[in-house]
Amino acid sequence: MALPSKVRITHAELPVGDTLLTAVTRLLAALDSDSAVLRLSGGAFSNFCYYLPALSDHPEHAVFFSEKMTGTDQVMLEMATVTFGNKDGQPWLHCHAVWLEPGGKTLSGHLVPDEIVVSSPIEAEVCLIESVRFDALFDPETNFSIFKPLAVPAPQSTTWPAEETHDALVIRVIPNQDLCQTLEHLCVDQGWQKAQVQGGVGSLICADFADGRHVKQLATELLIERGRITPHPSGECRAAIDITLVDFEGKVNRGRIARQSNPVLVTCELVLVKQ
């Protein structure tokens, strides 16, 4: 599922005092946008809570979420990716993050955006999306409400600086599609030789890393730390995707994923920007 768009990439800061959802909503309102993906870094959250992936104990879902994880008031954010859009007519976001606990342990998971509070300023790389919005819609394949790209009116790029405006695809990778190969095929279809990933929130069925590591647990969640599609000497496009991934036991793995062996579990939301 991919829709063409124009995007603007800019940088900003999330101030202290608001929940993550309110802080991002206010930031995007100030930028006259209601659809974006973001990469966050630095700063801290208080009133911290999150979910881990989990196996499902009922037949309606193949996988599910853990109970809400609480107990740590403040954590230091290392990195997060965010999909921002609309749910039931209201602003909503989907965020996976990696952070440091007070004792120095690195953890990762799915943040609760309307509860956690920005307690130290957070840097944000913001990719504003024109004429496509991520809307949370019921997905009969997964039985979840899933962010999907939806074409909407209201072009904005005429007010954007030309040097900050780029051709892009707004993407939801569906279950059982290999993440790298999907992005490679999309670039070929567009006639693009190079592209960069913005955002990147999703899940994989287990995981294979390029260095040979294998994550055997079915239920995982990921954030894309960086991703590029570049020409290969063979003449094909090749994706290099670096992720942080957490499994249902809470174990964190980081690194470059292997091509052709990482099918998406529930979804992967991202924007592919032509270079």
C-alpha positions as CSV (number, residue, x, y, z in Angstrom):
1,M,0.0,0.0,0.0
2,A,1.8,3.1,-1.2
3,L,0.6,6.6,-2.3
4,P,2.7,9.3,-4.0
5,S,3.2,12.6,-2.2
6,K,5.4,15.5,-1.6
7,V,7.1,15.9,1.7
8,R,9.0,18.6,3.6
9,I,11.7,17.6,6.0
10,T,12.5,20.1,8.8
11,H,13.8,20.1,12.4
12,A,12.2,21.2,15.6
13,E,12.1,20.5,19.3
14,L,9.4,19.1,21.6
15,P,9.2,21.2,24.7
16,V,8.8,20.1,28.3
17,G,5.5,19.7,30.0
18,D,3.1,18.1,27.5
19,T,2.3,14.5,26.8
20,L,4.0,13.1,23.7
21,L,0.7,13.2,21.8
22,T,-0.1,16.8,22.7
23,A,3.5,17.9,22.0
24,V,3.6,16.4,18.5
25,T,0.0,17.6,17.7
26,R,0.9,21.2,18.7
27,L,4.2,21.1,16.7
28,L,2.4,19.9,13.6
29,A,-0.4,22.4,14.0
30,A,2.2,25.1,14.1
31,L,3.6,23.7,10.8
32,D,0.1,23.6,9.3
33,S,0.1,19.8,8.9
34,D,-2.0,16.9,10.2
35,S,0.1,14.0,8.8
36,A,3.8,13.3,9.3
37,V,6.4,10.8,10.3
38,L,9.1,11.8,12.8
39,R,12.4,10.6,14.2
40,L,13.0,11.7,17.8
41,S,16.3,11.7,19.8
42,G,17.6,12.9,23.1
43,G,15.6,14.3,26.0
44,A,13.5,12.4,28.5
45,F,10.0,11.2,29.4
46,S,8.3,11.1,32.8
47,N,5.1,9.2,33.8
48,F,6.6,6.6,31.6
49,C,4.6,3.5,30.3
50,Y,4.8,1.3,27.3
51,Y,3.7,-2.1,25.8
52,L,5.8,-5.0,24.6
53,P,4.6,-7.3,21.8
54,A,2.9,-10.5,23.0
55,L,1.4,-13.7,21.8
56,S,-2.3,-13.6,21.6
57,D,-4.5,-15.7,23.9
58,H,-7.6,-15.4,21.8
59,P,-8.3,-16.4,18.2
60,E,-9.2,-12.9,16.9
61,H,-5.5,-11.9,16.7
62,A,-2.4,-13.8,15.8
63,V,-0.3,-11.5,18.1
64,F,-1.2,-8.9,20.7
65,F,0.2,-6.5,23.3
66,S,1.5,-7.1,26.8
67,E,-0.1,-5.6,29.9
68,K,0.9,-2.0,30.2
69,M,4.5,-1.7,31.6
70,T,4.9,0.9,34.3
71,G,7.0,1.5,37.4
72,T,9.8,3.7,36.0
73,D,8.9,7.4,36.3
74,Q,11.6,8.8,34.1
75,V,13.7,7.4,31.2
76,M,16.3,9.0,28.9
77,L,15.2,8.7,25.2
78,E,17.8,7.4,22.8
79,M,15.6,7.3,19.7
80,A,12.0,6.9,18.5
81,T,10.1,6.8,15.3
82,V,6.6,8.2,15.1
83,T,3.7,7.9,12.6
84,F,1.2,10.8,13.1
85,G,-2.2,10.9,11.7
86,N,-5.9,10.6,12.6
87,K,-8.0,8.1,14.6
88,D,-11.7,8.5,15.0
89,G,-11.5,12.1,13.8
90,Q,-8.8,13.1,16.4
91,P,-5.0,13.4,16.2
92,W,-3.2,10.1,17.1
93,L,0.2,8.7,16.8
94,H,2.0,5.3,16.8
95,C,5.5,5.4,18.4
96,H,8.2,2.8,19.0
97,A,11.2,3.8,20.9
98,V,14.5,2.7,22.5
99,W,15.5,4.3,25.8
100,L,17.8,4.0,28.9
101,E,16.3,3.1,32.2
102,P,17.7,4.8,35.4
103,G,20.1,1.9,35.9
104,G,21.5,2.2,32.4
105,K,19.7,-0.8,30.8
106,T,18.5,-0.3,27.2
107,L,14.9,-1.2,26.6
108,S,12.5,-0.8,23.7
109,G,8.8,-0.9,23.1
110,H,5.5,0.7,22.0
111,L,5.0,4.0,23.9
112,V,1.6,5.2,25.3
113,P,1.5,8.6,23.7
114,D,-1.3,10.2,25.6
115,E,0.2,9.4,29.1
116,I,4.0,9.8,28.9
117,V,5.2,13.4,29.4
118,V,8.1,15.2,27.8
119,S,10.4,16.0,30.8
120,S,13.5,17.2,28.9
121,P,13.5,18.7,25.4
122,I,13.5,16.2,22.6
123,E,14.9,16.8,19.1
124,A,12.6,16.0,16.2
125,E,13.3,15.4,12.6
126,V,9.9,16.0,11.0
127,C,8.8,14.7,7.6
128,L,5.5,16.6,6.7
129,I,3.3,14.8,4.2
130,E,1.2,16.6,1.6
131,S,-2.1,15.3,0.3
132,V,-1.8,11.9,2.1
133,R,-2.8,11.3,5.7
134,F,-2.2,8.2,7.9
135,D,-5.7,7.2,9.1
136,A,-6.3,4.5,11.7
137,L,-8.7,2.1,10.0
138,F,-10.0,-1.3,10.8
139,D,-7.9,-4.0,9.0
140,P,-9.8,-7.2,8.5
141,E,-6.6,-9.2,7.9
142,T,-5.1,-8.4,11.3
143,N,-8.3,-7.4,13.3
144,F,-6.5,-4.3,14.4
145,S,-7.0,-0.6,13.8
146,I,-4.0,0.1,11.6
147,F,-2.6,3.4,10.2
148,K,-3.1,3.3,6.5
149,P,-2.2,6.0,3.9
150,L,-5.3,7.8,2.6
151,A,-5.4,10.4,-0.1
152,V,-6.8,13.8,1.1
153,P,-7.2,17.2,-0.4
154,A,-5.4,20.4,0.7
155,P,-2.0,20.7,-1.1
156,Q,0.6,22.5,0.9
157,S,3.9,22.3,-1.0
158,T,3.5,25.7,-2.7
159,T,4.3,27.3,0.7
160,W,7.2,25.0,1.4
161,P,10.8,26.0,0.6
162,A,11.9,24.2,-2.5
163,E,15.1,22.9,-0.9
164,E,13.1,21.2,1.8
165,T,10.5,19.6,-0.6
166,H,10.9,16.1,-2.0
167,D,9.0,13.5,-4.0
168,A,8.0,10.6,-1.8
169,L,5.8,7.5,-1.3
170,V,3.7,7.1,1.8
171,I,3.7,3.4,2.6
172,R,2.2,0.7,4.8
173,V,3.9,-2.6,4.2
174,I,1.3,-5.4,4.7
175,P,1.7,-8.7,6.5
176,N,4.0,-11.4,5.0
177,Q,5.7,-9.0,2.6
178,D,9.5,-8.8,2.9
179,L,10.4,-5.4,4.2
180,C,13.6,-4.8,2.1
181,Q,12.2,-6.3,-1.1
182,T,9.0,-4.3,-0.9
183,L,11.0,-1.0,-0.7
184,E,13.3,-2.1,-3.5
185,H,10.4,-3.0,-5.8
186,L,8.7,0.3,-5.0
187,C,11.8,2.2,-6.1
188,V,12.0,0.2,-9.3
189,D,8.3,1.0,-10.0
190,Q,9.0,4.7,-9.5
191,G,12.2,4.7,-11.6
192,W,14.1,5.8,-8.5
193,Q,17.8,4.8,-8.1
194,K,18.1,6.2,-4.6
195,A,15.8,6.8,-1.7
196,Q,15.8,7.3,2.0
197,V,13.5,6.0,4.7
198,Q,11.7,8.5,7.0
199,G,9.8,7.2,10.0
200,G,9.5,3.5,10.3
201,V,7.2,1.9,12.9
202,G,6.2,-1.8,12.5
203,S,6.8,-5.4,13.3
204,L,8.4,-8.5,11.8
205,I,7.7,-12.2,11.9
206,C,10.8,-13.3,13.9
207,A,13.9,-11.5,12.4
208,D,17.1,-12.3,10.5
209,F,20.0,-9.9,10.7
210,A,22.7,-9.5,8.1
211,D,25.4,-10.6,10.5
212,G,23.7,-14.0,11.0
213,R,21.7,-13.4,14.2
214,H,18.2,-14.8,14.2
215,V,15.4,-13.8,16.5
216,K,13.1,-16.8,16.9
217,Q,10.2,-15.2,18.7
218,L,7.2,-14.7,16.5
219,A,6.0,-11.4,18.1
220,T,8.3,-8.5,17.6
221,E,8.2,-4.7,17.2
222,L,10.7,-2.5,15.4
223,L,11.7,1.0,14.7
224,I,13.8,1.9,11.7
225,E,17.0,3.7,12.8
226,R,18.1,4.4,9.3
227,G,17.2,3.1,5.8
228,R,18.5,3.7,2.3
229,I,17.9,2.2,-1.1
230,T,20.9,2.5,-3.4
231,P,22.0,1.1,-6.8
232,H,23.9,-2.3,-6.6
233,P,26.6,-3.3,-9.1
234,S,24.2,-5.9,-10.4
235,G,22.0,-3.1,-11.6
236,E,19.3,-3.8,-9.0
237,C,18.2,-1.5,-6.1
238,R,19.3,-2.7,-2.7
239,A,17.9,-1.8,0.6
240,A,20.0,-1.3,3.7
241,I,17.7,-1.1,6.7
242,D,19.0,-0.7,10.3
243,I,16.5,-1.4,13.0
244,T,16.0,-1.7,16.8
245,L,13.8,-4.7,17.5
246,V,12.2,-6.0,20.7
247,D,10.7,-9.4,21.1
248,F,7.9,-10.5,23.5
249,E,10.5,-11.4,26.2
250,G,11.8,-7.8,26.1
251,K,15.1,-8.7,24.5
252,V,16.5,-5.9,22.3
253,N,18.4,-6.6,19.1
254,R,19.9,-3.9,16.9
255,G,21.5,-3.9,13.5
256,R,21.0,-4.3,9.7
257,I,18.4,-6.8,8.7
258,A,19.0,-9.4,6.0
259,R,17.3,-9.1,2.6
260,Q,14.7,-11.6,1.5
261,S,14.0,-13.1,4.9
262,N,12.1,-10.5,7.0
263,P,8.4,-10.6,6.4
264,V,6.2,-8.0,8.1
265,L,4.1,-9.3,10.9
266,V,1.2,-6.8,11.3
267,T,2.3,-3.6,9.6
268,C,5.2,-1.3,8.8
269,E,4.5,2.4,8.3
270,L,7.1,4.7,6.7
271,V,7.8,7.3,4.0
272,L,10.2,6.6,1.2
273,V,11.8,9.8,0.0
274,K,13.5,10.2,-3.4
275,Q,17.1,11.2,-3.3
